[in-house]
Amino acid sequence: MARTVDFYTNILGLNLIKTIALPDGGQHFFFDIGNGDALAFFWFPQAPEAAPGIASPARDIFQTGNAATAHASMNHLAFNIPSEKLQEYQEKLVAKGVQVTPVLHHADVPSGFVPEPDESTFISSIYFFDPDGILLEFAANLRELGDPERDLQHKPISTAFK
């Protein structure tokens, strides 16, 4: 938990707002992420080791592009930031020794990305890992999302329970 608190307070600048000691020796800590929302972490003394490539993206995702994770796992957490802060935040992370992707421009094109923002671009973002292997994203919306004609074109895949 000390490593988590150090990263989220000293690298990302979040405020630690609540700490709880659990009866089994574990801990449950909360960070303020704005708008009355919190990001919570648990630490358990007998927890299994992390499983990159299963429960979270493998650390080589930046080289391979393989973002697959197990069903019901959390792939990554995106923080919405102002677009004018994206480059500044990238530079600050790099200065603090965090490996960060180049700015990626997510777009409604077959590849999912364009080299520079254009009319198909909806988000520009950077990705990086926290010290425990959680993939994080700083995402800047370039347009409002949720338009049924433009943004909601795909049905969720469903599998029948047997």
Backbone bond lengths (Angstrom), bond angles and torsions (degrees), N, CA, C in turn:
res aa  C-N    CA-C-N  psi(-1)  N-CA   C-N-CA  omega(-1)  CA-C   N-CA-C  phi
1 M - - - 1.456 - - 1.526 110.86 -
2 A 1.337 116.87 -32.65 1.472 119.42 179.86 1.525 110.90 -60.38
3 R 1.330 116.88 -40.61 1.472 121.14 178.87 1.526 110.53 -64.36
4 T 1.329 117.09 -39.89 1.464 122.31 178.59 1.526 110.41 -64.68
5 V 1.323 117.24 -47.53 1.466 120.95 179.38 1.524 110.38 -61.18
6 D 1.322 117.07 -43.18 1.464 120.04 179.60 1.526 110.79 -59.76
7 F 1.331 118.14 -47.93 1.461 121.13 -177.37 1.525 111.68 -65.25
8 Y 1.322 117.00 -50.35 1.463 119.44 -173.48 1.525 112.87 -72.61
9 T 1.326 118.54 -25.62 1.464 119.98 176.33 1.519 111.83 -90.95
10 N 1.323 118.45 -49.23 1.466 121.38 -173.43 1.519 114.49 -84.82
11 I 1.320 118.44 -29.26 1.463 120.60 179.26 1.528 110.53 -93.82
12 L 1.350 116.89 -49.47 1.469 119.63 -177.44 1.529 113.45 -90.99
13 G 1.309 118.30 -15.29 1.465 120.85 176.38 1.521 114.98 78.87
14 L 1.334 117.93 18.84 1.466 119.95 177.95 1.520 109.84 -80.19
15 N 1.320 116.22 153.78 1.454 121.40 177.06 1.515 110.13 -94.42
16 L 1.336 116.10 131.74 1.462 122.42 172.26 1.517 106.73 -76.44
17 I 1.349 117.52 122.08 1.463 119.78 -172.78 1.530 114.48 -115.48
18 K 1.329 118.22 -13.45 1.466 119.79 179.15 1.512 109.38 -159.92
19 T 1.335 116.30 136.93 1.461 122.01 175.03 1.516 108.78 -127.34
20 I 1.323 116.23 138.45 1.466 122.16 -179.96 1.521 108.33 -131.96
21 A 1.324 116.82 131.39 1.464 122.48 171.39 1.529 107.34 -91.55
22 L 1.318 116.80 128.18 1.461 121.43 -179.42 1.528 110.17 -92.30
23 P 1.325 117.71 153.23 1.467 121.14 -175.21 1.535 114.58 -59.30
24 D 1.335 117.94 -27.39 1.469 120.84 -177.64 1.530 112.92 -88.35
25 G 1.329 117.20 8.78 1.460 121.28 -178.04 1.517 113.10 95.68
26 G 1.326 116.87 -2.16 1.456 121.24 178.94 1.515 111.99 -80.04
27 Q 1.325 115.03 179.63 1.451 121.71 178.95 1.523 110.11 -138.79
28 H 1.347 115.31 153.60 1.459 123.35 177.84 1.523 106.23 -137.34
29 F 1.335 117.17 111.15 1.457 122.63 -175.00 1.524 110.17 -119.64
30 F 1.340 115.99 146.73 1.457 122.89 -176.91 1.528 110.44 -123.06
31 F 1.350 115.01 138.14 1.461 122.39 176.42 1.521 108.96 -118.07
32 D 1.327 116.22 138.43 1.467 122.06 176.63 1.523 109.05 -74.11
33 I 1.349 116.74 124.29 1.466 120.49 177.21 1.530 111.06 -115.48
34 G 1.320 117.35 15.01 1.457 121.56 175.53 1.511 113.35 92.02
35 N 1.299 115.67 163.97 1.470 124.12 178.67 1.521 113.09 55.80
36 G 1.330 117.50 27.93 1.455 121.23 -178.76 1.517 113.90 76.94
37 D 1.328 117.82 8.86 1.462 122.48 -178.67 1.526 110.58 -99.41
38 A 1.337 114.84 156.71 1.465 120.58 179.56 1.519 109.69 -134.50
39 L 1.317 114.98 151.59 1.457 123.43 172.27 1.519 105.91 -108.79
40 A 1.336 116.50 124.68 1.460 120.87 -174.89 1.520 110.93 -114.72
41 F 1.312 115.31 142.12 1.464 122.75 176.72 1.514 109.42 -126.38
42 F 1.325 114.91 143.47 1.458 122.04 171.76 1.523 108.45 -110.70
43 W 1.312 116.42 150.47 1.453 123.24 169.77 1.515 106.90 -135.00
44 F 1.324 116.49 129.18 1.463 122.52 179.98 1.521 108.76 -123.46
45 P 1.340 118.21 133.54 1.465 119.98 -177.01 1.531 113.33 -63.63
46 Q 1.307 119.22 -29.08 1.465 121.81 -177.25 1.532 112.96 -106.75
47 A 1.320 118.10 18.75 1.469 121.39 -177.57 1.530 110.75 -68.20
48 P 1.336 116.82 149.80 1.467 119.20 174.52 1.525 110.77 -68.38
49 E 1.320 115.69 162.44 1.457 121.04 177.71 1.526 110.37 -65.42
50 A 1.316 116.31 158.00 1.462 121.83 175.78 1.527 109.39 -60.56
51 A 1.335 116.04 154.77 1.463 121.33 -178.76 1.522 110.63 -126.61
52 P 1.366 118.07 68.93 1.468 119.84 178.60 1.532 110.74 -57.88
53 G 1.320 115.27 140.25 1.453 120.26 -177.53 1.509 112.86 88.24
54 I 1.337 116.50 -7.68 1.467 122.28 176.51 1.524 108.40 -123.00
55 A 1.321 116.53 -68.85 1.461 121.14 -177.69 1.519 112.50 -88.83
56 S 1.303 117.72 -10.08 1.465 123.48 176.50 1.524 107.14 -151.28
57 P 1.328 117.59 161.93 1.467 118.74 178.37 1.533 110.76 -60.92
58 A 1.319 115.66 145.38 1.466 120.48 175.78 1.526 109.22 -65.03
59 R 1.320 116.31 148.66 1.470 120.65 -177.16 1.520 113.46 -64.86
60 D 1.345 118.38 -13.71 1.458 120.11 178.45 1.534 112.36 -90.53
61 I 1.325 117.25 13.47 1.467 121.87 -178.48 1.531 111.96 -55.31
62 F 1.330 118.03 -34.86 1.461 120.54 -177.61 1.528 111.17 -67.93
63 Q 1.336 116.97 -26.63 1.458 120.70 178.57 1.531 111.73 -91.30
64 T 1.345 117.08 -38.02 1.464 120.68 -173.35 1.523 113.57 -94.57
65 G 1.337 116.92 -27.24 1.459 120.56 -174.35 1.520 112.91 77.54
66 N 1.329 117.79 2.22 1.460 121.83 -179.38 1.524 109.67 -80.35
67 A 1.331 116.57 105.88 1.464 122.60 -177.65 1.521 112.63 -101.59
68 A 1.335 118.50 7.75 1.466 121.36 -175.42 1.525 111.56 -63.73
69 T 1.325 114.89 137.78 1.458 122.35 174.10 1.526 108.07 -139.20
70 A 1.316 116.04 165.09 1.462 121.34 -178.75 1.526 111.19 -64.24
71 H 1.311 115.95 150.49 1.463 119.99 173.77 1.525 108.32 -57.71
72 A 1.310 116.30 145.35 1.470 125.37 179.16 1.528 113.29 70.38
73 S 1.323 117.52 8.34 1.462 119.78 173.54 1.527 108.30 -94.58
74 M 1.319 116.04 164.91 1.458 119.24 175.30 1.522 107.26 -95.22
75 N 1.316 117.03 117.40 1.456 120.83 -178.41 1.520 111.16 -71.48
76 H 1.320 117.51 -52.79 1.460 120.67 176.90 1.521 109.69 -161.49
77 L 1.304 114.44 166.15 1.455 122.07 178.93 1.517 108.02 -117.20
78 A 1.344 116.41 126.83 1.460 121.62 -179.25 1.523 110.26 -107.40
79 F 1.313 115.35 131.22 1.454 122.59 174.19 1.521 107.67 -103.93
80 N 1.320 117.34 126.24 1.457 122.08 178.42 1.526 108.28 -78.15
81 I 1.327 115.60 126.15 1.461 120.50 179.77 1.527 109.19 -130.83
82 P 1.334 118.40 159.82 1.469 120.40 175.56 1.525 110.26 -66.44
83 S 1.312 117.55 140.13 1.470 121.25 -177.61 1.524 112.26 -59.11
84 E 1.324 117.61 -33.43 1.463 119.68 -179.00 1.537 112.56 -70.56
85 K 1.345 118.34 -10.20 1.466 122.12 179.53 1.526 113.11 -97.58
86 L 1.326 117.88 -9.20 1.462 121.27 -172.16 1.532 112.50 -58.04
87 Q 1.306 117.62 -51.62 1.467 121.29 -179.22 1.524 110.74 -63.54
88 E 1.320 117.07 -42.53 1.473 121.40 179.77 1.518 110.86 -60.85
89 Y 1.338 117.28 -45.75 1.465 120.90 -179.55 1.529 111.04 -65.72
90 Q 1.334 116.30 -38.47 1.464 119.90 177.05 1.533 109.45 -59.64
91 E 1.315 116.98 -47.98 1.463 121.62 -179.18 1.527 111.50 -62.92
92 K 1.325 118.18 -39.86 1.466 121.52 178.73 1.525 111.37 -64.38
93 L 1.343 116.72 -41.83 1.462 119.78 178.22 1.530 110.57 -63.19
94 V 1.319 117.07 -46.08 1.467 121.42 179.27 1.528 109.87 -59.68
95 A 1.330 117.35 -43.18 1.464 121.58 -179.91 1.525 111.76 -62.52
96 K 1.337 116.79 -25.81 1.467 121.03 179.05 1.533 111.97 -94.19
97 G 1.343 116.32 9.77 1.452 120.62 174.63 1.514 115.99 85.61
98 V 1.332 117.32 15.05 1.464 121.26 -179.74 1.528 108.84 -92.20
99 Q 1.341 116.81 130.47 1.470 120.79 175.38 1.519 107.95 -73.85
100 V 1.336 116.45 126.87 1.463 122.97 -174.62 1.527 108.75 -131.06
101 T 1.335 116.01 143.34 1.462 119.45 175.66 1.521 109.91 -72.02
102 P 1.327 116.39 162.63 1.463 118.63 166.54 1.534 108.37 -62.92
103 V 1.316 117.12 166.42 1.460 120.37 175.53 1.527 107.84 -65.82
104 L 1.318 115.96 126.91 1.461 122.57 178.84 1.516 108.46 -108.38
105 H 1.326 116.21 135.48 1.459 121.66 -179.12 1.527 108.48 -107.87
106 H 1.348 115.48 101.35 1.467 122.26 -178.96 1.527 108.52 -74.42
107 A 1.336 115.16 130.42 1.461 119.07 -173.22 1.520 111.13 -142.74
108 D 1.310 114.50 158.10 1.465 122.25 176.98 1.523 109.71 -81.45
109 V 1.326 116.21 67.51 1.466 124.38 176.78 1.529 106.65 -135.52
110 P 1.326 118.34 159.66 1.470 119.94 -176.58 1.529 115.36 -52.86
111 S 1.320 118.56 -38.61 1.472 120.48 -179.87 1.526 112.45 -75.28
112 G 1.336 117.69 -20.47 1.455 122.22 -177.74 1.517 114.37 90.66
113 F 1.329 117.25 -10.20 1.463 120.97 -176.32 1.525 110.39 -139.59
114 V 1.329 115.35 152.66 1.462 122.03 170.61 1.531 107.81 -126.32
115 P 1.351 117.62 153.11 1.464 119.44 -178.10 1.527 113.81 -67.07
116 E 1.317 117.21 -32.14 1.471 122.92 178.08 1.524 107.72 -136.47
117 P 1.327 118.25 149.07 1.472 119.57 179.91 1.525 111.85 -58.49
118 D 1.320 116.25 139.48 1.459 122.40 175.18 1.526 107.69 -145.02
119 E 1.340 117.57 -167.04 1.465 120.87 -176.02 1.528 113.24 -64.93
120 S 1.348 118.02 -17.05 1.461 120.91 179.11 1.532 112.83 -88.74
121 T 1.327 116.90 -9.67 1.463 121.73 -174.64 1.528 110.76 -80.04
122 F 1.337 115.64 133.42 1.467 119.49 177.89 1.524 112.74 -115.30
123 I 1.334 118.34 -28.24 1.468 121.59 178.97 1.517 108.41 -144.59
124 S 1.326 116.38 140.58 1.460 122.35 167.02 1.521 106.18 -113.46
125 S 1.339 116.45 137.43 1.456 117.94 -174.43 1.512 112.79 -152.91
126 I 1.338 114.18 167.30 1.460 123.15 171.12 1.521 107.42 -127.33
127 Y 1.320 115.48 151.14 1.468 121.92 179.21 1.515 109.71 -121.98
128 F 1.339 115.24 149.89 1.459 121.83 177.97 1.519 107.99 -162.33
129 F 1.320 116.46 162.50 1.463 121.61 179.18 1.517 110.92 -103.27
130 D 1.332 115.72 146.82 1.456 119.14 167.43 1.534 106.63 -80.33
131 P 1.336 119.47 173.08 1.467 119.70 -174.36 1.529 114.20 -66.90
132 D 1.319 117.83 -14.54 1.461 120.62 179.34 1.521 112.74 -100.50
133 G 1.331 118.07 8.31 1.452 121.20 175.46 1.512 115.53 91.68
134 I 1.327 117.98 12.27 1.467 120.59 175.54 1.528 107.68 -82.01
135 L 1.335 115.42 124.87 1.456 120.12 179.02 1.524 109.39 -78.57
136 L 1.316 115.81 127.94 1.462 122.62 -178.96 1.519 109.31 -119.58
137 E 1.326 115.39 154.00 1.464 121.64 179.43 1.522 108.96 -136.12
138 F 1.312 116.45 133.90 1.454 121.48 165.18 1.515 105.02 -99.02
139 A 1.335 116.94 114.72 1.460 122.59 -172.90 1.518 110.32 -119.01
140 A 1.323 115.09 128.84 1.461 121.72 178.49 1.527 108.36 -110.41
141 N 1.319 116.63 112.30 1.466 120.11 176.97 1.519 109.13 -67.86
142 L 1.329 115.94 128.84 1.458 120.40 177.60 1.521 111.84 -96.37
143 R 1.320 115.35 -11.16 1.467 121.47 173.19 1.514 107.19 -155.92
144 E 1.314 116.46 161.46 1.464 120.91 177.92 1.527 109.12 -68.41
145 L 1.328 115.50 136.97 1.462 120.99 179.72 1.525 110.32 -101.26
146 G 1.332 115.80 158.90 1.460 121.55 175.85 1.509 114.33 116.57
147 D 1.324 117.94 -0.88 1.462 121.96 178.47 1.528 108.68 -65.31
148 P 1.350 118.29 118.13 1.466 120.13 -178.42 1.528 113.84 -58.03
149 E 1.318 117.61 -33.72 1.469 120.80 -178.71 1.528 112.55 -74.62
150 R 1.315 116.68 -29.18 1.466 120.36 -173.26 1.529 113.14 -108.60
151 D 1.330 116.72 -36.69 1.461 120.13 -169.52 1.527 115.05 -107.94
152 L 1.307 118.17 -15.77 1.471 119.98 -173.81 1.522 110.51 -119.30
153 Q 1.315 116.14 60.20 1.460 122.01 -174.45 1.527 114.21 -98.17
154 H 1.321 118.17 -6.16 1.461 120.25 -173.14 1.525 110.79 -122.45
155 K 1.321 115.73 135.77 1.466 122.68 177.00 1.520 108.67 -86.20
156 P 1.326 117.72 147.15 1.461 119.20 175.85 1.524 110.57 -66.62
157 I 1.326 115.72 143.86 1.462 121.17 176.24 1.513 107.80 -75.27
158 S 1.312 115.87 134.91 1.452 120.88 -178.47 1.524 108.99 -123.15
159 T 1.311 115.26 137.95 1.454 119.78 173.03 1.517 107.84 -118.03
160 A 1.312 116.27 142.46 1.465 120.47 -179.38 1.522 109.24 -76.64
161 F 1.326 114.93 138.62 1.455 119.51 174.37 1.509 108.73 -78.46
162 K 1.303 117.10 137.47 1.468 120.62 -178.52 1.492 111.10 -110.07
